[in-house]
């Protein structure tokens, strides 16, 4: 694969730490990047994505779409060799999961409240 088809990407996490840089083909999709982020997520972080759909990648102020390739998302300044592109990682748990956890939490509160009344 020619060098010009490769892009170095570093992922900046919510706490300011970085993953990478990793080298990707410009044909790699954003979804592939998200899967790598989830699989390589550092242990011991307070927030951990469980699936790629819980991850948003942002670069140059734009949320990247899953079906876009790295080449399509590349900014003009990244065309110069030796530049590492930084993508910010936002973890956003799925809404269905959040509602389920809330119901469990609410039911736990009801039990605690009824126990304290006795």
C-alpha positions in Angstrom: 0.0 0.0 0.0 1.5 3.4 -1.0 2.5 5.6 2.0 0.2 8.4 0.8 -2.8 6.1 1.4 -2.0 5.8 5.1 -3.1 8.1 7.8 -1.8 8.3 11.4 -4.7 8.8 13.9 -4.5 9.4 17.6 -7.7 9.1 19.7 -8.1 11.7 22.5 -10.3 10.3 25.4 -12.6 12.2 27.7 -9.9 12.6 30.4 -7.3 14.0 28.0 -5.3 10.8 27.6 -4.5 9.4 24.1 -4.7 6.1 22.4 -2.3 5.7 19.5 -1.2 6.9 17.1 -2.3 4.1 14.8 -1.8 3.9 11.1 -4.9 3.3 9.0 -5.6 3.0 5.3 -7.6 5.9 3.8 -10.2 3.3 2.8 -10.9 2.3 6.4 -14.3 3.3 7.6 -15.2 5.3 10.7 -17.0 2.3 12.0 -13.8 0.3 11.8 -12.0 3.0 13.8 -14.8 2.9 16.5 -14.4 -0.9 16.8 -10.7 -0.4 17.4 -11.4 2.2 20.0 -13.7 -0.1 21.9 -11.4 -3.1 21.6 -8.3 -1.2 22.7 -10.0 0.9 25.4 -7.7 1.3 28.4 -8.6 -0.7 31.5 -9.5 1.2 34.7 -11.3 4.1 33.1 -14.5 5.2 34.8 -16.4 5.4 31.5 -16.1 2.4 29.2 -17.9 1.9 25.9 -19.4 -1.6 25.5 -20.0 -1.3 21.7 -19.0 0.8 18.7 -22.4 2.4 18.5 -21.8 4.1 21.9 -18.7 5.9 20.5 -18.7 9.2 18.6 -15.6 10.4 16.8 -15.1 14.1 16.3 -12.4 15.8 14.3 -12.3 19.5 13.3 -15.6 20.0 15.1 -17.5 17.5 13.0 -19.1 14.2 14.2 -17.9 11.5 11.8 -20.5 9.2 10.1 -19.9 5.5 10.3 -20.1 4.8 6.6 -17.5 7.5 5.7 -13.9 6.5 5.0 -10.9 8.0 6.6 -10.0 9.5 3.2 -13.4 11.2 3.0 -13.0 12.6 6.5 -9.4 13.8 6.0 -8.8 17.5 6.5 -6.6 19.4 3.9 -3.8 19.9 6.5 -3.6 16.1 7.0 -2.5 15.7 3.4 1.0 16.8 4.4 3.1 13.8 5.4 4.0 13.3 9.0 0.8 14.8 10.5 -1.0 12.9 13.1 -4.8 13.5 13.0 -6.4 13.7 16.4 -9.9 12.4 16.8 -11.8 13.2 20.0 -13.7 10.2 21.4 -17.1 10.8 23.1 -18.8 7.8 24.8 -22.6 8.0 24.8 -24.3 5.0 26.2 -27.3 3.8 24.2 -30.7 5.3 25.2 -32.4 1.9 25.7 -29.7 0.8 28.2 -29.9 4.0 30.1 -33.7 3.7 30.4 -33.3 0.1 31.7 -30.7 1.1 34.3 -32.9 4.0 35.4 -35.9 1.7 36.0 -33.7 -0.7 38.0 -32.3 2.3 40.0 -35.8 3.7 40.6 -37.1 0.3 41.7 -34.1 0.0 44.1 -35.0 3.4 45.6 -38.6 2.3 46.1 -37.4 -0.7 48.0 -35.0 1.3 50.1 -37.8 3.9 50.9 -40.3 1.2 51.9 -37.8 -0.4 54.1 -37.0 2.8 55.9 -40.7 3.4 56.6 -41.0 0.1 58.4 
